[in-house]
Amino acid sequence: MDLKSKIREIPDFPKKGILFYDITPALKDPLVFAEIIRQMAQPYLHQKINKVVAIESRGFILGAPIAQWLGAGFVPVRKPGKLPFATIEERYHLEYGTDCLSIHQDAICAGENVLIVDDVMATGGTLRATVNMVNRLGGNMVGIALFIELTALNGRNQLTGLPIFSLLTD
């Protein structure tokens, strides 16, 4: 199945000079969506994942069904002020500014095996912030699963030593 053909590229979004990878064409086709989830979950089927941590908002779309496939709990990472209980936060840099993420302070127990899921890795800042929060909560980082990795932006440089699985690279 040609998954790459299901990605729509939108120039100058959300800011001029940024090429946005729109995954919604892939998600609207139930066979393509199911194949994406199957392929992203496959490397972790026997890794005894306790929690799948997914990043707002498109990471949620992929992370929740992957968690279900793996028999794991689902943990959302969100923008500040969006989670109702006590949180920890992490600031990070984007290719076009800075931002902050938060996670419930009781989302991960020390020693739990954690898989982080997101749709696209660009510069790696969002993922680095998420890894930092998982580490602060005592999670055991098993890996990072991505739908798309933009290799030219060198996001892996922020995640040295972490196992990363990318379904598609560009």
N, C-alpha and C positions, 0 to 999 in steps of 0.2 A: 504494500500500500504506500503510495507516494504522499507522505504526510506534509512534506515541504510545500507542495502545491496548494495545501489548504490554509496556508498562512498568508494574510493580506498585509502588505507593507504600506504604511501611511507616512509620507514625508512631512516633516515640520510639525510633529505632534509629540508631546504636548507643547513643545517650544520649537522655534525655528532652528534647524540644524540637527534635530533628533529624528531618527527613522524609527517609527513605532511598529512593532510586530503585533498585529491584530490576530488573536487566536480564535475569535468568534466563528469564522467560517468552519474551522475544524470541530468546534463544539456543537454546532447545529446539526451535524451529520451523526446520527447515533452509532453507526458502525465505526466511523473514524474516532469519535470520542472514546468508545469502548476500547479500541486498539491502542490509543494513547495511554489510557489508564493501565491496561494490561502490560504494555511494554515498560512503563515507568515503574510499576510495582514488581515486575518479574525479578530484577536483581536482588530484591530484599525479601523474597518469600520465605527464606529459611534463616533470616537474620534475627528473629525473635524481637522485632520492633515493638516497643511498648506504646510509643507516642509518635504520631506524625504531626509535625509542626509546619503550618502553612502560613504564608505571608499574604496579607491583604492586598488586593482583593482577588485577583485572578488565581493566586495560589490556592485559595479556598476551593475553587471549582475543581482543581486537580487533587488537592490534598485529601478532601473528605472521601471520595471514592477509593483512593489509594489506601487510606486508613482502613476502610471497610474490607478491601481485598486482603490486607495484611492482618486483620483481626486486632487492630491497634486503636487506641484512643486518638481523638483529633484535638489539636490545640491551635487556636487562631492567634496569630500575631497581628496586632492592629495599630492604627494611628492612636496617639494619646487621646484619652477622654472617651474612647469607644467601648472599653471593657468595664463592666459594672463593679468588679471587686478590686481589691488591692493589687497593684501591678508593680513591675520594675520596668524601667525604660532604658533605651539606648539611642543616642544620637548618631547619625551617620551622614556621609556625603554621597550625593547623586552626581551624575554627569552634568546636571543642570541646577544644582543647589544643595541644600541640606534638609534633613528631615529627622523624624524621631519615630521609634516603634515602641510598643509596649506588649507585655505578656502578663497574664495572671501569675502572681507570685507562688501559687500552689498548683500550677499547671503541670509541672514535672517534678517527680520525686528523685532524690539523689540515687544515681545508679541506673535509672531507667534508660533503655536503649531508644535513641531518638533519630528519626529520619526527618530532615527538612525538605519540604517540597515547595517549588515555585515555578512559575511559567517561564520567565525569561531572566537570564543573568546577563547583565551588561557590565558595569564596572565592579560589581561584587560588593558594593557598600551595604546594600539592604541585607544580603546574605551574611556578611560579616557581623552586622549588628545583631542579627538573629542568632548566629552561632555564639556570640558573646553572651547573650541572655540565657541561652540553653546551658552554657558552661557555668554561669553564675548560679543557676538553679541546681547544678550538680548532675545534669543529664550526661549520658554517655553518647557522644556523637558517632553514629554508625555511618552516616553518609548524607549527601545532598543529592536530590533527584530533581532534574530540570527538564522541562519540555524543550526549551531552546537556549543555547549558549551562544552569545555574540563574541566569538573568540578574538576579534580584532580589538576589543576593549579591555582585554587582559584581566577579567574578573577573577580568574584563578589565582592571580598574584596576591589577592587579599585573603585567600583561603588555603594557603600552603599547608600541605600535610593532611588535608581532609579529602576523603574519597568522594569524588563527584561523578555522577552519571548524567550525561546529557543525551536526550533522545535525538535532538537535532542540533547541529552546529552551523553557524553562518559566519 
